[in-house]
Amino acid sequence: MHRRAFLTCATAATTALVTTTPAAAAGRWRTGTTDVQRLRETLHQLTRTDQTQGGMTLERAAEAISHTATAAVNAGGCSDRTGRALYAVAADAEAASAWYALDGHRTTSAAQHIDAATRLAALSRDPYALLHAWNSQVHYALTTGRRADAMAAAEKLSSLHAVRRDPLCRSLAHARIGTAAALLTDRRRAEAAFDRAHETLTATQSIPRPRWLGFYGTADLYSLHGKALRVLGRPQHAEAHAHAALSAVRAGYTRDRALYRVHLAEAQLAQGERDAAADTIRQATELAADLPGSARVHTALHRLAQTMEATR
């Protein structure tokens, strides 16, 4: 489905949330589990579009889902359980909006969405919604160069209930701490955190999780670890991790595949391997042609080209 047509459908779906239920048709506002699931599915469709094309034009569609969910709660007529589920959807939608805003370099808007996600997640009392919000806090701080803030947010992330009970979330939290520690040049803490992240990921159990967590797994962990190794001055090891990430990336994650190639090229350049880096950049550029919605990828490629030129 083309992006514009999909966004139109997504907006229509959120607008029509409860007007299609029997209770609404009878003039009574009653929101139930089916309506929550419908909103979640619409949000998931945005996530899939983001993975394949980039997300910088999806911010308003995700924001509309949040507004629809909170409007349904405030209209009354839903159980406490449904109300909390709607707050969780709204929190996830705001966190997604922040991600899409960052993909388009709109940092002020991203910060506003993250504040909303954190507030709504608290209202939902959903452990995974809180995880989503605080993971967004870490990502925002890393993206905007706030290294101390990134570490503080990562430590908060590590304290959450979802991290204590779910090995996948625990691995993610260790990886976030490792990334922040590398940027703070704390080599020992970074290496220890990534060791724990890998160890915990291998112990991950197959349990029900929200679909937004699908981004994190072996490929993403290798990518994060590789970037940290490059920051710590170990480009050869960073290159090996970038290759491992590319080997593990799943089908459909086009932006991740392009970014992993950017990271690989950066590691190759750091070792003086210009020819190999040039070939890797060419491959990443070909992938980027299918990512019109990711300014992050195109900016990364532009900066990489400048680095190549500067090292002639």
C-alpha atoms as a printed R data frame, in Angstrom:
    type eleno elety resid chain resno       x       y      z
1   ATOM     1    CA   MET     A     1   0.000   0.000  0.000
2   ATOM     2    CA   HIS     A     2   1.330   3.473 -0.858
3   ATOM     3    CA   ARG     A     3   2.231   5.662  2.105
4   ATOM     4    CA   ARG     A     4  -0.374   8.374  1.443
5   ATOM     5    CA   ALA     A     5  -3.189   5.869  1.002
6   ATOM     6    CA   PHE     A     6  -2.154   4.050  4.159
7   ATOM     7    CA   LEU     A     7  -2.077   7.233  6.236
8   ATOM     8    CA   THR     A     8  -5.573   8.112  5.009
9   ATOM     9    CA   CYS     A     9  -6.818   4.666  6.036
10  ATOM    10    CA   ALA     A    10  -5.112   4.911  9.417
11  ATOM    11    CA   THR     A    11  -6.692   8.276 10.160
12  ATOM    12    CA   ALA     A    12 -10.100   7.009  9.129
13  ATOM    13    CA   ALA     A    13  -9.699   3.966 11.342
14  ATOM    14    CA   THR     A    14  -8.943   6.054 14.424
15  ATOM    15    CA   THR     A    15 -11.792   8.471 13.721
16  ATOM    16    CA   ALA     A    16 -14.253   5.603 13.396
17  ATOM    17    CA   LEU     A    17 -13.120   3.731 16.494
18  ATOM    18    CA   VAL     A    18 -16.308   3.401 18.480
19  ATOM    19    CA   THR     A    19 -18.878   4.660 16.013
20  ATOM    20    CA   THR     A    20 -19.030   1.191 14.460
21  ATOM    21    CA   THR     A    21 -19.810  -0.704 17.673
22  ATOM    22    CA   PRO     A    22 -23.392  -1.783 18.456
23  ATOM    23    CA   ALA     A    23 -23.419   0.299 21.622
24  ATOM    24    CA   ALA     A    24 -22.392   3.406 19.708
25  ATOM    25    CA   ALA     A    25 -25.031   2.738 17.065
26  ATOM    26    CA   ALA     A    26 -27.627   2.610 19.828
27  ATOM    27    CA   GLY     A    27 -26.502   5.985 21.083
28  ATOM    28    CA   ARG     A    28 -24.507   4.638 24.039
29  ATOM    29    CA   TRP     A    29 -20.730   5.122 24.250
30  ATOM    30    CA   ARG     A    30 -19.166   1.812 25.219
31  ATOM    31    CA   THR     A    31 -15.566   1.017 24.421
32  ATOM    32    CA   GLY     A    32 -14.308  -2.512 24.886
33  ATOM    33    CA   THR     A    33 -11.455  -4.876 24.204
34  ATOM    34    CA   THR     A    34 -12.229  -5.087 20.490
35  ATOM    35    CA   ASP     A    35 -11.801  -1.331 20.134
36  ATOM    36    CA   VAL     A    36  -8.469  -1.451 21.968
37  ATOM    37    CA   GLN     A    37  -7.291  -4.233 19.661
38  ATOM    38    CA   ARG     A    38  -8.371  -2.223 16.625
39  ATOM    39    CA   LEU     A    39  -6.262   0.728 17.726
40  ATOM    40    CA   ARG     A    40  -3.318  -1.542 18.439
41  ATOM    41    CA   GLU     A    41  -3.554  -3.065 14.974
42  ATOM    42    CA   THR     A    42  -3.618   0.386 13.365
43  ATOM    43    CA   LEU     A    43  -0.521   1.332 15.361
44  ATOM    44    CA   HIS     A    44   1.170  -1.901 14.307
45  ATOM    45    CA   GLN     A    45   0.505  -1.079 10.663
46  ATOM    46    CA   LEU     A    46   2.379   2.190 11.188
47  ATOM    47    CA   THR     A    47   5.273   0.256 12.727
48  ATOM    48    CA   ARG     A    48   5.498  -2.002  9.696
49  ATOM    49    CA   THR     A    49   5.510   0.976  7.344
50  ATOM    50    CA   ASP     A    50   8.252   2.565  9.443
51  ATOM    51    CA   GLN     A    51  10.406  -0.557  9.204
52  ATOM    52    CA   THR     A    52  10.202  -0.756  5.434
53  ATOM    53    CA   GLN     A    53  10.088   2.916  4.382
54  ATOM    54    CA   GLY     A    54  11.047   5.084  7.354
55  ATOM    55    CA   GLY     A    55   8.780   6.871  9.776
56  ATOM    56    CA   MET     A    56   9.306  10.620  9.528
57  ATOM    57    CA   THR     A    57   5.872  11.181  7.893
58  ATOM    58    CA   LEU     A    58   3.992   8.905 10.330
59  ATOM    59    CA   GLU     A    59   4.136  11.135 13.402
60  ATOM    60    CA   ARG     A    60   0.667  12.678 13.053
61  ATOM    61    CA   ALA     A    61  -1.007   9.338 12.307
62  ATOM    62    CA   ALA     A    62   0.425   7.858 15.505
63  ATOM    63    CA   GLU     A    63  -0.526  10.986 17.442
64  ATOM    64    CA   ALA     A    64  -4.110  10.601 16.198
65  ATOM    65    CA   ILE     A    65  -4.222   7.106 17.680
66  ATOM    66    CA   SER     A    66  -3.161   8.495 21.046
67  ATOM    67    CA   HIS     A    67  -5.786  11.222 20.928
68  ATOM    68    CA   THR     A    68  -8.498   8.732 19.976
69  ATOM    69    CA   ALA     A    69  -7.567   6.428 22.852
70  ATOM    70    CA   THR     A    70  -7.539   9.180 25.472
71  ATOM    71    CA   ALA     A    71 -10.776  10.646 24.112
72  ATOM    72    CA   ALA     A    72 -12.435   7.241 24.533
73  ATOM    73    CA   VAL     A    73 -11.297   7.067 28.163
74  ATOM    74    CA   ASN     A    74 -12.485  10.567 28.967
75  ATOM    75    CA   ALA     A    75 -15.846  10.035 27.306
76  ATOM    76    CA   GLY     A    76 -16.620   7.440 29.962
77  ATOM    77    CA   GLY     A    77 -18.474   4.223 29.469
78  ATOM    78    CA   CYS     A    78 -15.536   1.846 29.638
79  ATOM    79    CA   SER     A    79 -14.357  -0.401 32.439
80  ATOM    80    CA   ASP     A    80 -11.290   0.419 34.520
81  ATOM    81    CA   ARG     A    81  -9.412  -2.384 32.774
82  ATOM    82    CA   THR     A    82 -10.316  -1.084 29.329
83  ATOM    83    CA   GLY     A    83  -9.435   2.438 30.392
84  ATOM    84    CA   ARG     A    84  -5.959   1.359 31.478
85  ATOM    85    CA   ALA     A    85  -5.532  -0.546 28.201
86  ATOM    86    CA   LEU     A    86  -6.479   2.582 26.269
87  ATOM    87    CA   TYR     A    87  -3.953   4.635 28.233
88  ATOM    88    CA   ALA     A    88  -1.331   2.002 27.346
89  ATOM    89    CA   VAL     A    89  -2.210   2.281 23.652
90  ATOM    90    CA   ALA     A    90  -2.007   6.056 23.894
91  ATOM    91    CA   ALA     A    91   1.399   5.828 25.596
92  ATOM    92    CA   ASP     A    92   2.739   3.477 22.934
93  ATOM    93    CA   ALA     A    93   1.379   5.738 20.195
94  ATOM    94    CA   GLU     A    94   3.108   8.770 21.722
95  ATOM    95    CA   ALA     A    95   6.364   6.825 22.021
96  ATOM    96    CA   ALA     A    96   5.995   5.826 18.370
97  ATOM    97    CA   SER     A    97   5.308   9.465 17.459
98  ATOM    98    CA   ALA     A    98   8.547  10.418 19.206
99  ATOM    99    CA   TRP     A    99  10.440   7.783 17.218
100 ATOM   100    CA   TYR     A   100   8.959   9.059 13.951
101 ATOM   101    CA   ALA     A   101   9.767  12.654 14.884
102 ATOM   102    CA   LEU     A   102  13.382  11.710 15.592
103 ATOM   103    CA   ASP     A   103  13.550   9.895 12.258
104 ATOM   104    CA   GLY     A   104  12.743  13.282 10.737
105 ATOM   105    CA   HIS     A   105  15.118  15.245 13.036
106 ATOM   106    CA   ARG     A   106  12.216  16.995 14.831
107 ATOM   107    CA   THR     A   107  13.696  16.868 18.317
108 ATOM   108    CA   THR     A   108  11.390  19.413 19.985
109 ATOM   109    CA   SER     A   109   8.319  17.516 18.852
110 ATOM   110    CA   ALA     A   110   9.916  14.232 19.926
111 ATOM   111    CA   ALA     A   111  10.496  15.562 23.437
112 ATOM   112    CA   GLN     A   112   6.842  16.560 23.733
113 ATOM   113    CA   HIS     A   113   5.702  13.105 22.639
114 ATOM   114    CA   ILE     A   114   8.050  11.422 25.119
115 ATOM   115    CA   ASP     A   115   6.702  13.528 27.981
116 ATOM   116    CA   ALA     A   116   3.176  12.518 26.974
117 ATOM   117    CA   ALA     A   117   4.175   8.850 26.657
118 ATOM   118    CA   THR     A   118   5.711   8.831 30.146
119 ATOM   119    CA   ARG     A   119   2.623  10.437 31.679
120 ATOM   120    CA   LEU     A   120   0.167   8.129 29.891
121 ATOM   121    CA   ALA     A   121   2.222   5.038 30.684
122 ATOM   122    CA   ALA     A   122   2.035   5.921 34.380
123 ATOM   123    CA   LEU     A   123  -1.748   6.236 34.099
124 ATOM   124    CA   SER     A   124  -1.957   2.862 32.365
125 ATOM   125    CA   ARG     A   125   0.109   1.047 35.000
126 ATOM   126    CA   ASP     A   126   1.242  -1.198 32.159
127 ATOM   127    CA   PRO     A   127   4.871  -2.360 32.649
128 ATOM   128    CA   TYR     A   128   5.583  -2.589 28.919
129 ATOM   129    CA   ALA     A   129   4.141   0.869 28.243
130 ATOM   130    CA   LEU     A   130   6.463   2.258 30.923
131 ATOM   131    CA   LEU     A   131   9.343   0.391 29.307
132 ATOM   132    CA   HIS     A   132   8.443   1.897 25.922
133 ATOM   133    CA   ALA     A   133   8.347   5.411 27.349
134 ATOM   134    CA   TRP     A   134  11.682   5.130 29.155
135 ATOM   135    CA   ASN     A   135  13.351   3.434 26.226
136 ATOM   136    CA   SER     A   136  12.240   6.468 24.217
137 ATOM   137    CA   GLN     A   137  13.805   8.718 26.846
138 ATOM   138    CA   VAL     A   138  17.130   6.908 26.367
139 ATOM   139    CA   HIS     A   139  16.895   7.015 22.572
140 ATOM   140    CA   TYR     A   140  16.095  10.731 22.614
141 ATOM   141    CA   ALA     A   141  19.033  11.517 24.894
142 ATOM   142    CA   LEU     A   142  21.414   9.469 22.735
143 ATOM   143    CA   THR     A   143  20.134  11.055 19.527
144 ATOM   144    CA   THR     A   144  20.515  14.589 20.866
145 ATOM   145    CA   GLY     A   145  23.971  14.021 22.383
146 ATOM   146    CA   ARG     A   146  22.908  14.189 26.037
147 ATOM   147    CA   ARG     A   147  25.234  11.478 27.322
148 ATOM   148    CA   ALA     A   148  24.628  11.943 31.051
149 ATOM   149    CA   ASP     A   149  20.878  12.091 30.485
150 ATOM   150    CA   ALA     A   150  21.131   8.882 28.454
151 ATOM   151    CA   MET     A   151  22.841   7.088 31.329
152 ATOM   152    CA   ALA     A   152  20.341   8.374 33.892
153 ATOM   153    CA   ALA     A   153  17.421   7.289 31.688
154 ATOM   154    CA   ALA     A   154  19.044   3.901 31.040
155 ATOM   155    CA   GLU     A   155  19.460   3.344 34.773
156 ATOM   156    CA   LYS     A   156  15.802   4.207 35.294
157 ATOM   157    CA   LEU     A   157  14.924   1.799 32.492
158 ATOM   158    CA   SER     A   158  16.868  -0.941 34.277
159 ATOM   159    CA   SER     A   159  14.776  -0.513 37.416
160 ATOM   160    CA   LEU     A   160  11.410  -1.128 35.737
161 ATOM   161    CA   HIS     A   161   9.219  -4.136 36.482
162 ATOM   162    CA   ALA     A   162   9.243  -5.326 32.859
163 ATOM   163    CA   VAL     A   163  13.046  -5.471 32.971
164 ATOM   164    CA   ARG     A   164  13.049  -7.487 36.186
165 ATOM   165    CA   ARG     A   165  10.579 -10.071 34.887
166 ATOM   166    CA   ASP     A   166  11.449 -10.365 31.164
167 ATOM   167    CA   PRO     A   167  14.962 -11.381 29.989
168 ATOM   168    CA   LEU     A   168  14.492  -9.659 26.604
169 ATOM   169    CA   CYS     A   169  13.756  -6.353 28.321
170 ATOM   170    CA   ARG     A   170  16.655  -6.921 30.694
171 ATOM   171    CA   SER     A   171  18.982  -7.437 27.728
172 ATOM   172    CA   LEU     A   172  17.718  -4.210 26.156
173 ATOM   173    CA   ALA     A   173  18.339  -2.299 29.389
174 ATOM   174    CA   HIS     A   174  21.908  -3.652 29.633
175 ATOM   175    CA   ALA     A   175  22.522  -2.620 26.013
176 ATOM   176    CA   ARG     A   176  21.258   0.901 26.703
177 ATOM   177    CA   ILE     A   177  23.570   1.221 29.702
178 ATOM   178    CA   GLY     A   178  26.455  -0.134 27.626
179 ATOM   179    CA   THR     A   179  25.827   2.412 24.892
180 ATOM   180    CA   ALA     A   180  25.677   5.317 27.345
181 ATOM   181    CA   ALA     A   181  28.779   4.079 29.193
182 ATOM   182    CA   ALA     A   182  30.752   3.930 25.929
183 ATOM   183    CA   LEU     A   183  29.831   7.521 25.127
184 ATOM   184    CA   LEU     A   184  30.975   8.485 28.627
185 ATOM   185    CA   THR     A   185  34.256   6.617 27.895
186 ATOM   186    CA   ASP     A   186  33.609   4.180 30.743
187 ATOM   187    CA   ARG     A   187  35.108   1.173 28.940
188 ATOM   188    CA   ARG     A   188  34.815  -1.297 31.817
189 ATOM   189    CA   ARG     A   189  31.162  -0.574 32.475
190 ATOM   190    CA   ALA     A   190  30.317  -0.624 28.763
191 ATOM   191    CA   GLU     A   191  31.968  -4.000 28.196
192 ATOM   192    CA   ALA     A   192  30.350  -5.511 31.285
193 ATOM   193    CA   ALA     A   193  26.922  -4.228 30.280
194 ATOM   194    CA   PHE     A   194  27.159  -5.644 26.765
195 ATOM   195    CA   ASP     A   195  28.411  -8.976 28.107
196 ATOM   196    CA   ARG     A   196  25.300  -9.145 30.289
197 ATOM   197    CA   ALA     A   197  23.099  -8.039 27.373
198 ATOM   198    CA   HIS     A   198  24.323 -10.932 25.206
199 ATOM   199    CA   GLU     A   199  24.117 -13.419 28.053
200 ATOM   200    CA   THR     A   200  20.595 -12.365 28.986
201 ATOM   201    CA   LEU     A   201  19.384 -12.408 25.382
202 ATOM   202    CA   THR     A   202  20.365 -16.071 25.022
203 ATOM   203    CA   ALA     A   203  18.139 -16.822 28.034
204 ATOM   204    CA   THR     A   204  15.136 -15.053 26.532
205 ATOM   205    CA   GLN     A   205  11.918 -17.017 26.865
206 ATOM   206    CA   SER     A   206   9.069 -17.176 24.408
207 ATOM   207    CA   ILE     A   207   6.426 -15.188 26.276
208 ATOM   208    CA   PRO     A   208   3.724 -12.775 25.080
209 ATOM   209    CA   ARG     A   209   5.164  -9.327 24.436
210 ATOM   210    CA   PRO     A   210   3.897  -6.149 22.741
211 ATOM   211    CA   ARG     A   211   4.739  -6.028 19.071
212 ATOM   212    CA   TRP     A   212   6.670  -2.760 19.319
213 ATOM   213    CA   LEU     A   213   9.443  -4.766 21.036
214 ATOM   214    CA   GLY     A   214   9.979  -6.678 17.802
215 ATOM   215    CA   PHE     A   215  12.761  -4.254 16.840
216 ATOM   216    CA   TYR     A   216  15.077  -5.667 19.514
217 ATOM   217    CA   GLY     A   217  16.912  -8.932 19.131
218 ATOM   218    CA   THR     A   218  20.222 -10.403 18.051
219 ATOM   219    CA   ALA     A   219  20.750  -8.022 15.119
220 ATOM   220    CA   ASP     A   220  20.004  -4.852 17.061
221 ATOM   221    CA   LEU     A   221  22.191  -5.953 19.978
222 ATOM   222    CA   TYR     A   222  25.157  -6.662 17.704
223 ATOM   223    CA   SER     A   223  24.632  -3.278 16.042
224 ATOM   224    CA   LEU     A   224  24.510  -1.395 19.343
225 ATOM   225    CA   HIS     A   225  27.554  -3.264 20.629
226 ATOM   226    CA   GLY     A   226  29.466  -2.595 17.420
227 ATOM   227    CA   LYS     A   227  28.762   1.142 17.570
228 ATOM   228    CA   ALA     A   228  29.969   1.207 21.180
229 ATOM   229    CA   LEU     A   229  33.158  -0.632 20.234
230 ATOM   230    CA   ARG     A   230  33.880   1.911 17.503
231 ATOM   231    CA   VAL     A   231  33.393   4.758 20.001
232 ATOM   232    CA   LEU     A   232  35.800   2.974 22.350
233 ATOM   233    CA   GLY     A   233  38.458   2.820 19.629
234 ATOM   234    CA   ARG     A   234  38.102  -0.807 18.581
235 ATOM   235    CA   PRO     A   235  37.064  -0.532 14.908
236 ATOM   236    CA   GLN     A   236  38.131  -4.071 13.959
237 ATOM   237    CA   HIS     A   237  35.797  -5.542 16.555
238 ATOM   238    CA   ALA     A   238  33.129  -3.030 15.534
239 ATOM   239    CA   GLU     A   239  33.370  -4.287 11.954
240 ATOM   240    CA   ALA     A   240  32.890  -7.890 13.089
241 ATOM   241    CA   HIS     A   241  29.787  -6.901 15.057
242 ATOM   242    CA   ALA     A   242  28.372  -4.979 12.093
243 ATOM   243    CA   HIS     A   243  28.747  -8.101  9.930
244 ATOM   244    CA   ALA     A   244  27.023 -10.133 12.651
245 ATOM   245    CA   ALA     A   245  24.156  -7.631 12.763
246 ATOM   246    CA   LEU     A   246  23.706  -7.812  8.991
247 ATOM   247    CA   SER     A   247  23.685 -11.607  9.133
248 ATOM   248    CA   ALA     A   248  20.967 -11.587 11.792
249 ATOM   249    CA   VAL     A   249  18.684  -8.800 10.530
250 ATOM   250    CA   ARG     A   250  15.200 -10.036  9.670
251 ATOM   251    CA   ALA     A   251  13.384  -9.655  6.389
252 ATOM   252    CA   GLY     A   252  11.403  -6.439  6.115
253 ATOM   253    CA   TYR     A   253  13.679  -4.363  8.348
254 ATOM   254    CA   THR     A   254  14.981  -2.296  5.442
255 ATOM   255    CA   ARG     A   255  16.021   0.748  7.463
256 ATOM   256    CA   ASP     A   256  17.944  -1.381  9.950
257 ATOM   257    CA   ARG     A   257  19.767  -3.128  7.113
258 ATOM   258    CA   ALA     A   258  20.744   0.255  5.641
259 ATOM   259    CA   LEU     A   259  21.899   1.615  9.016
260 ATOM   260    CA   TYR     A   260  23.920  -1.509  9.767
261 ATOM   261    CA   ARG     A   261  25.742  -1.008  6.466
262 ATOM   262    CA   VAL     A   262  26.440   2.604  7.459
263 ATOM   263    CA   HIS     A   263  27.915   1.347 10.749
264 ATOM   264    CA   LEU     A   264  29.979  -1.217  8.850
265 ATOM   265    CA   ALA     A   265  31.351   1.466  6.530
266 ATOM   266    CA   GLU     A   266  32.234   3.661  9.513
267 ATOM   267    CA   ALA     A   267  34.202   0.811 11.080
268 ATOM   268    CA   GLN     A   268  35.953   0.107  7.781
269 ATOM   269    CA   LEU     A   269  36.901   3.749  7.348
270 ATOM   270    CA   ALA     A   270  38.255   3.868 10.889
271 ATOM   271    CA   GLN     A   271  40.680   1.118  9.833
272 ATOM   272    CA   GLY     A   272  41.667   2.904  6.617
273 ATOM   273    CA   GLU     A   273  39.788   0.432  4.387
274 ATOM   274    CA   ARG     A   274  38.533   3.007  1.893
275 ATOM   275    CA   ASP     A   275  37.718   0.628 -0.956
276 ATOM   276    CA   ALA     A   276  35.709  -1.702  1.268
277 ATOM   277    CA   ALA     A   277  33.936   1.286  2.830
278 ATOM   278    CA   ALA     A   278  33.076   2.716 -0.582
279 ATOM   279    CA   ASP     A   279  31.491  -0.576 -1.617
280 ATOM   280    CA   THR     A   280  29.534  -0.752  1.642
281 ATOM   281    CA   ILE     A   281  28.318   2.829  1.192
282 ATOM   282    CA   ARG     A   282  27.140   1.975 -2.316
283 ATOM   283    CA   GLN     A   283  25.083  -0.904 -0.934
284 ATOM   284    CA   ALA     A   284  23.624   1.287  1.813
285 ATOM   285    CA   THR     A   285  22.736   3.977 -0.729
286 ATOM   286    CA   GLU     A   286  20.849   1.435 -2.831
287 ATOM   287    CA   LEU     A   287  18.838   0.412  0.228
288 ATOM   288    CA   ALA     A   288  18.216   4.067  1.128
289 ATOM   289    CA   ALA     A   289  16.473   4.586 -2.210
290 ATOM   290    CA   ASP     A   290  13.600   2.519 -0.780
291 ATOM   291    CA   LEU     A   291  13.529   4.584  2.429
292 ATOM   292    CA   PRO     A   292  12.014   7.953  1.482
293 ATOM   293    CA   GLY     A   293  10.670   8.380  4.999
294 ATOM   294    CA   SER     A   294  13.906   8.136  6.951
295 ATOM   295    CA   ALA     A   295  15.900  11.347  7.165
296 ATOM   296    CA   ARG     A   296  18.101   9.559  9.699
297 ATOM   297    CA   VAL     A   297  19.409   7.136  7.081
298 ATOM   298    CA   HIS     A   298  19.956   9.796  4.429
299 ATOM   299    CA   THR     A   299  21.689  12.120  6.900
300 ATOM   300    CA   ALA     A   300  23.943   9.285  8.073
301 ATOM   301    CA   LEU     A   301  24.922   8.570  4.471
302 ATOM   302    CA   HIS     A   302  25.598  12.253  3.805
303 ATOM   303    CA   ARG     A   303  27.870  12.498  6.839
304 ATOM   304    CA   LEU     A   304  29.636   9.319  5.798
305 ATOM   305    CA   ALA     A   305  30.268  10.739  2.332
306 ATOM   306    CA   GLN     A   306  31.745  13.867  3.932
307 ATOM   307    CA   THR     A   307  34.020  11.700  6.074
308 ATOM   308    CA   MET     A   308  35.151   9.799  2.975
309 ATOM   309    CA   GLU     A   309  35.961  13.062  1.237
310 ATOM   310    CA   ALA     A   310  37.829  14.427  4.254
311 ATOM   311    CA   THR     A   311  40.039  11.341  4.460
312 ATOM   312    CA   ARG     A   312  41.227  11.430  0.836
